[in-house]
């Protein structure tokens, strides 16, 4: 991993982009990394486009501004690619991970992505419906991110995420187990 990795999450209000950024930051912090995680939204309502960001570093992060040139972009809602320039500012050797049943080659063509940018796809919506019972693609995309980047230890991240979810969903073990299964499935099903 580079000294600092910057990540941008695109989603719609209610899909969990902010939660995914926070779960990733918590896991990175637990592994000894320095982190920042923050959303960017105003008075948006459920379903409106939102973005969240992470910075993960092996050294203290002294930068306090928006992420304009992300190393990694994750897209929770594939309909956003019609209205939001999800590749804006992505570094030449960057990574784009999209929740879609389409192939990476189809997405590369659809978005006219050239050069060294790597494109990955995973059907996070299908995975979340089958494991959680709802279309909440954030945790499956976290699994895809872990596989694609190798930035954090998978088992440690799963355990850290389980602990965070247990605090939030103490009385709903099926939600906890479903999210963990979603992460594991996406980790194994992401396509390059």
Secondary structure as a PSIPRED ss2 file (coil, helix, strand):
# PSIPRED VFORMAT (PSIPRED V4.0)

   1 X C   1.000  0.000  0.000
   2 X C   1.000  0.000  0.000
   3 X C   1.000  0.000  0.000
   4 X E   0.000  0.000  1.000
   5 X E   0.000  0.000  1.000
   6 X E   0.000  0.000  1.000
   7 X E   0.000  0.000  1.000
   8 X E   0.000  0.000  1.000
   9 X E   0.000  0.000  1.000
  10 X E   0.000  0.000  1.000
  11 X E   0.000  0.000  1.000
  12 X E   0.000  0.000  1.000
  13 X C   1.000  0.000  0.000
  14 X C   1.000  0.000  0.000
  15 X C   1.000  0.000  0.000
  16 X C   1.000  0.000  0.000
  17 X H   0.000  1.000  0.000
  18 X H   0.000  1.000  0.000
  19 X H   0.000  1.000  0.000
  20 X H   0.000  1.000  0.000
  21 X H   0.000  1.000  0.000
  22 X H   0.000  1.000  0.000
  23 X H   0.000  1.000  0.000
  24 X H   0.000  1.000  0.000
  25 X H   0.000  1.000  0.000
  26 X H   0.000  1.000  0.000
  27 X H   0.000  1.000  0.000
  28 X H   0.000  1.000  0.000
  29 X H   0.000  1.000  0.000
  30 X H   0.000  1.000  0.000
  31 X C   1.000  0.000  0.000
  32 X C   1.000  0.000  0.000
  33 X C   1.000  0.000  0.000
  34 X E   0.000  0.000  1.000
  35 X E   0.000  0.000  1.000
  36 X E   0.000  0.000  1.000
  37 X E   0.000  0.000  1.000
  38 X E   0.000  0.000  1.000
  39 X E   0.000  0.000  1.000
  40 X E   0.000  0.000  1.000
  41 X C   1.000  0.000  0.000
  42 X C   1.000  0.000  0.000
  43 X C   1.000  0.000  0.000
  44 X C   1.000  0.000  0.000
  45 X C   1.000  0.000  0.000
  46 X C   1.000  0.000  0.000
  47 X C   1.000  0.000  0.000
  48 X C   1.000  0.000  0.000
  49 X E   0.000  0.000  1.000
  50 X E   0.000  0.000  1.000
  51 X E   0.000  0.000  1.000
  52 X E   0.000  0.000  1.000
  53 X E   0.000  0.000  1.000
  54 X E   0.000  0.000  1.000
  55 X E   0.000  0.000  1.000
  56 X E   0.000  0.000  1.000
  57 X E   0.000  0.000  1.000
  58 X C   1.000  0.000  0.000
  59 X C   1.000  0.000  0.000
  60 X C   1.000  0.000  0.000
  61 X C   1.000  0.000  0.000
  62 X C   1.000  0.000  0.000
  63 X C   1.000  0.000  0.000
  64 X C   1.000  0.000  0.000
  65 X C   1.000  0.000  0.000
  66 X C   1.000  0.000  0.000
  67 X C   1.000  0.000  0.000
  68 X C   1.000  0.000  0.000
  69 X C   1.000  0.000  0.000
  70 X C   1.000  0.000  0.000
  71 X C   1.000  0.000  0.000
  72 X E   0.000  0.000  1.000
  73 X E   0.000  0.000  1.000
  74 X E   0.000  0.000  1.000
  75 X E   0.000  0.000  1.000
  76 X C   1.000  0.000  0.000
  77 X C   1.000  0.000  0.000
  78 X H   0.000  1.000  0.000
  79 X H   0.000  1.000  0.000
  80 X H   0.000  1.000  0.000
  81 X H   0.000  1.000  0.000
  82 X H   0.000  1.000  0.000
  83 X C   1.000  0.000  0.000
  84 X C   1.000  0.000  0.000
  85 X C   1.000  0.000  0.000
  86 X C   1.000  0.000  0.000
  87 X C   1.000  0.000  0.000
  88 X C   1.000  0.000  0.000
  89 X C   1.000  0.000  0.000
  90 X C   1.000  0.000  0.000
  91 X C   1.000  0.000  0.000
  92 X C   1.000  0.000  0.000
  93 X C   1.000  0.000  0.000
  94 X C   1.000  0.000  0.000
  95 X E   0.000  0.000  1.000
  96 X E   0.000  0.000  1.000
  97 X E   0.000  0.000  1.000
  98 X E   0.000  0.000  1.000
  99 X E   0.000  0.000  1.000
 100 X C   1.000  0.000  0.000
 101 X C   1.000  0.000  0.000
 102 X C   1.000  0.000  0.000
 103 X C   1.000  0.000  0.000
 104 X H   0.000  1.000  0.000
 105 X H   0.000  1.000  0.000
 106 X H   0.000  1.000  0.000
 107 X H   0.000  1.000  0.000
 108 X H   0.000  1.000  0.000
 109 X H   0.000  1.000  0.000
 110 X H   0.000  1.000  0.000
 111 X C   1.000  0.000  0.000
 112 X C   1.000  0.000  0.000
 113 X C   1.000  0.000  0.000
 114 X C   1.000  0.000  0.000
 115 X C   1.000  0.000  0.000
 116 X C   1.000  0.000  0.000
 117 X C   1.000  0.000  0.000
 118 X E   0.000  0.000  1.000
 119 X E   0.000  0.000  1.000
 120 X E   0.000  0.000  1.000
 121 X E   0.000  0.000  1.000
 122 X E   0.000  0.000  1.000
 123 X C   1.000  0.000  0.000
 124 X H   0.000  1.000  0.000
 125 X H   0.000  1.000  0.000
 126 X H   0.000  1.000  0.000
 127 X H   0.000  1.000  0.000
 128 X H   0.000  1.000  0.000
 129 X H   0.000  1.000  0.000
 130 X H   0.000  1.000  0.000
 131 X H   0.000  1.000  0.000
 132 X C   1.000  0.000  0.000
 133 X C   1.000  0.000  0.000
 134 X C   1.000  0.000  0.000
 135 X C   1.000  0.000  0.000
 136 X C   1.000  0.000  0.000
 137 X C   1.000  0.000  0.000
 138 X H   0.000  1.000  0.000
 139 X H   0.000  1.000  0.000
 140 X H   0.000  1.000  0.000
 141 X H   0.000  1.000  0.000
 142 X H   0.000  1.000  0.000
 143 X H   0.000  1.000  0.000
 144 X H   0.000  1.000  0.000
 145 X H   0.000  1.000  0.000
 146 X H   0.000  1.000  0.000
 147 X H   0.000  1.000  0.000
 148 X H   0.000  1.000  0.000
 149 X H   0.000  1.000  0.000
 150 X C   1.000  0.000  0.000
 151 X C   1.000  0.000  0.000
 152 X C   1.000  0.000  0.000
 153 X C   1.000  0.000  0.000
 154 X H   0.000  1.000  0.000
 155 X H   0.000  1.000  0.000
 156 X H   0.000  1.000  0.000
 157 X H   0.000  1.000  0.000
 158 X H   0.000  1.000  0.000
 159 X H   0.000  1.000  0.000
 160 X H   0.000  1.000  0.000
 161 X H   0.000  1.000  0.000
 162 X H   0.000  1.000  0.000
 163 X H   0.000  1.000  0.000
 164 X H   0.000  1.000  0.000
 165 X H   0.000  1.000  0.000
 166 X H   0.000  1.000  0.000
 167 X H   0.000  1.000  0.000
 168 X H   0.000  1.000  0.000
 169 X C   1.000  0.000  0.000
 170 X C   1.000  0.000  0.000
 171 X C   1.000  0.000  0.000
 172 X C   1.000  0.000  0.000
 173 X H   0.000  1.000  0.000
 174 X H   0.000  1.000  0.000
 175 X H   0.000  1.000  0.000
 176 X H   0.000  1.000  0.000
 177 X H   0.000  1.000  0.000
 178 X H   0.000  1.000  0.000
 179 X H   0.000  1.000  0.000
 180 X H   0.000  1.000  0.000
 181 X H   0.000  1.000  0.000
 182 X H   0.000  1.000  0.000
 183 X H   0.000  1.000  0.000
 184 X H   0.000  1.000  0.000
 185 X H   0.000  1.000  0.000
 186 X H   0.000  1.000  0.000
 187 X H   0.000  1.000  0.000
 188 X H   0.000  1.000  0.000
 189 X H   0.000  1.000  0.000
 190 X C   1.000  0.000  0.000
 191 X E   0.000  0.000  1.000
 192 X C   1.000  0.000  0.000
